[in-house]
Amino acid sequence: MASNDADASMASNDAESASMANDSELLFPEEPDPQKAATDDALQPHPDDWTSYDDAQKLAAPRGAVFETRLAASGALRELGNERYRGDDVAGARVAYERSLWQAHFDEAWVKLELTDDHRGQLFDVTVPAHLNCARCLLKTANTSEAKGHVDAALSALDDVPTTEQRRAWRAKGLLLRATCFREAGRYDDAAAALDEASALTDDAAVARARHALRQARRDARSGERAMMRGKISPPPEKRTCVVS
């Protein structure tokens, strides 16, 4: 009898666990993955096998099982994004950059704990420019918050690898883009601080242009505030719906 009671109790617990699991699945459904949905597993993962593929097929290629294959695919898709960007196809470029990042996405803990310094550097040399280029596309569509997310990801990756001449140039570009994000969000002091960091890395004319744009934005903001105080215009509606953190 005791054995039967124990079996019944175990069966009840199993049923309860299954019910709780089902409830959990209902409460927290799996987030849709548009990149996974766009994947055609019948295609080849390595770009060496893409010679007959059109752009749509390249963008639908699956992830490979080998680290180097994933990086090669990511680099090829970033170059596709560059071609589209040069052709003024900003939306198409962003699609390619995002797919490039998807190809080179690995579990963060695995990257930090399992990859060698050399492999980590190889990975970030692929993902950092893709993040920065994706941010450029987003800024052209005034998506400041998401753009800053890509910039922050790029700069964070650069903090985790030794500095090279190329990585130094990427850091300067990232800081310029961060300054743009802050300026567009009205965070002028933070924008100025980012430009100060960038100027220590490069004497590029882009820094001077960014400082000029920041001064103009501040003047425009002060002019708008003075006009509002004089009652000449009504307070404008809030234009930004995203918060840059």
Order of alpha helices (4+ residues) and beta strands (2+ residues): alpha-alpha-alpha-alpha-alpha-alpha-alpha-alpha-alpha-alpha-alpha
